[in-house]
Amino acid sequence: MIQHGHFFVPGPTEVRPEVLEAMRRPMIFHRNAEMEALMQRVTTRLGAVFGTRRPVHVITGSGTAAMEMAVRGGSRRRVLSVVHGDFGERFAKMAESCGRSVERLTAKPGDTVPLDRVRDALGKGDFDAVTATYSETATGVLADIAGIASIVRERPDCLLLVDAVSAAGAVPVTMDAWDAGAVVSASQKALALPPGLGFAAVSEQFVERARALGDRGTYLDVLRYEEFAGKHQSPTTPAVSLLFALDFQLGEIEAESLERRFARHTAMMTACTAWVRGVESATGVALVARPGSFSPSVTCIRAKDTNAPVLRGMRAKGYELGGGQGELSKTSFRVGHMGDHTVAGVEAMLDVLEQVLRAL
Ligand SMILES: *Cc1c(COP(=O)(O)O)cnc(C)c1O
């Protein structure tokens, strides 16, 4: 069993005992006043995390469910997908599986798609939605979402759908300032909760569009969530215990303050990326992302050969790291330094990682 503080997978992430403890409460009925008060508290504080005055819907499901809500309700026919890695590709494939025609702008692992390419593509195609991943967990790249948003904003009929799954709670998310159609996230990344909740905030323009679309399904129909948000309820039975944990954790985040939380994530990112550069020549590892686009949540590191001995060696010392994903599944490993991890905890882990790499 991996001890608390030693779990550095980029999702699910380390969950502190206090957060787990918050779930050990008797059930409450999801149509009573106590739950409505909880939902109201949760929605307001999630609004600060998402940078929006719109309600943040809480879905029982993983982040993929929230992405599907965004695609089903927020795109019509033609979607432009900005792809920086496996999760960007997941968004594109999802739009295809929902019957949309998708054009991709794909970057090589670690690179970002230049904004000019986004502008050119949008000028040529008749796109009604753009999908983009803020923090690409597969490569450790942070996209310039504000830049993409300013381009999409030039086209009034085009909605920006943002996957902020490993970004929300780690970096500023400013949905209203971006004028984004949807921003989605999940519980088990930078919010450091157990997996099981998806989050989705959508704009008024998104709601209008969803209303005009026929084929929204039932469980992920955003209009049902909008209707129930009016009375601080969930359309179906929510994951009550996870909501207790969320309520507790949002209080913790508020107590730390978002600014300090963001600064802590930047410091963990800097500790990790500077360390990689320091040991690069001695150990043969290398950063995947380019300077200037490092994600504060996750660092993706190219292994000298394959990742298997690194992951095995760390496990033998009581630490769990993430493997690679997509194209980089065997050749890289990932350090998730998000949520409630600390700079000291990251540094202690990196010392062990250095021993493991030098012994290979
Ligand atoms: C984890 C993650 C998701 C969602 O994955 P789920 O397993 O469905 O929660 C989506 N996008 C990104 C960038 C992620 O890191």
The ligand as a Tripos MOL2 file, in Angstrom:
@<TRIPOS>MOLECULE
LIG
   15    15     1     0     0
SMALL
NO_CHARGES

@<TRIPOS>ATOM
      1 C1         -8.1690   13.1330  -16.1390 C.3       1 LIG1
      2 C2         -8.5010   13.9620  -17.3070 C.ar      1 LIG1
      3 C3         -9.7280   13.8590  -17.9970 C.ar      1 LIG1
      4 C4        -10.8820   13.0230  -17.5760 C.3       1 LIG1
      5 O1        -10.6370   11.7430  -17.2610 O.3       1 LIG1
      6 P1        -11.7020   10.9140  -16.4370 P.3       1 LIG1
      7 O2        -11.0010    9.6300  -16.2240 O.co2     1 LIG1
      8 O3        -12.9210   10.7720  -17.2620 O.co2     1 LIG1
      9 O4        -11.9930   11.6800  -15.1850 O.co2     1 LIG1
     10 C5         -9.9500   14.6810  -19.0740 C.ar      1 LIG1
     11 N1         -9.0430   15.5770  -19.4590 N.ar      1 LIG1
     12 C6         -7.8740   15.7330  -18.8260 C.ar      1 LIG1
     13 C7         -6.9380   16.7710  -19.2960 C.3       1 LIG1
     14 C8         -7.5740   14.9400  -17.7270 C.ar      1 LIG1
     15 O5         -6.4100   15.1230  -17.0790 O.3       1 LIG1
@<TRIPOS>BOND
     1     1     2 1
     2     2     3 ar
     3     2    14 ar
     4     3     4 1
     5     3    10 ar
     6     4     5 1
     7     5     6 1
     8     6     7 2
     9     6     8 1
    10     6     9 1
    11    10    11 ar
    12    11    12 ar
    13    12    13 1
    14    12    14 ar
    15    14    15 1
@<TRIPOS>SUBSTRUCTURE
     1 LIG1         1 GROUP 0 **** ****
